[in-house]
Amino acid sequence: MSQQIELRATISAELADRLESYFFEIESAHWGVMQREREDPFEVFGFFPDEMAADAELAVLRREFPELPQDFALSTIHDADWQNAYKEFVKPWSDRQLHWIPLWERGQSSLPEQAAVVYLDAGMAFGTGAHETTRLCARRLLDYREAHADQFASMDVIDAGCGSGVLALSAAVLGFKNIYAFDFDPEAIRVCRENTGQNSHITTPIDFAVADLELGLKGRQADLILANIQTDVLIPQADYLIQAVAPHGTLALSGILAKELDQVAEHYESRFTALELGPLAIDSRVDGEWADLRIQRK
């Protein structure tokens, strides 16, 4: 019988914020942070193939965060229990008419009559809407739809670094018709197509592709580009994103730590200027430790 080893410990809210930022930046396949309910304490947890791997990964984490608790609870999780372990911290989310519902809660939620619903089951590896960076991008998508109420359906949308496909599926369920989404990870695109199959009520076809930013955006321009990608990719590959923004188009960047926002904003503004693609309208929002950046070509 296959099994996984789980490590878990209670931590402070301050340490939870720092760990979450660190795990997002390194794209950790093992570690996560959760709070079951608002009044409950924060916990750091990790899943590993065996105790040796668990000890090694914990040692690495302690070098980065020596203030971690000395004692971690260790338990063994078997087969289906391991496959479903991540579900305890994936919750429904909504903003305005858009609703994201975990697949295993289909039919359990009372939804408004005009709700635009996306059902998701991405596992632990890709975005489920549980992270602030994904929610920030979704709000920009909703804002864009409201600002272009008469013509949004005919506009081109690109989801760059699409992960589970939650943003591309959200665009489709909100009524956008021309949607292209790509990710460099073939497994992400497999998950995107699985999630598409779970949302048969979304009839708009989405063009999914395996590609990096250079290949994915080559020869393309869009009215709205959503890029939930971390800063160490957003900065060196900025020009690919910038040149794909259509005249009067909007670029919505997320995956940015709030402390990195000024650096990213200054870099993008300077590159738009150097490429003679201004003037611009720029604003940002912050959600917890994370920020976004909206850049519109005027």
Buried (B, 14 or more C-beta within 10 A) or exposed (E): EEEBBBBBBBBEEEBBBBBBBBBBBEEBEBBBBBEEEEEEEBBBBBBBEEEEBBBEBBEEBEEEEEEBEEEBEBEEBEEEEBEEBBBEBBBBBBEBBBBBBBBEEEEEEEEEEEBBBBBBBBBBBBBBBBBBBBBBBBBBBBBBBEEBEEEBBEBBBBBBBBBBBBBBBBBBBBEBBBBBBBBBBEEBBEBBEBBBEBBEEBEBEBEBEBBBBEEBBEEBBBBBBBBBBBBEBBBEBBBBBBBBBBEEBBBBBBBBBBEBBEBBBEBBBEBBEEEEBEEBEEEBBEBBBBBBBBBBBE
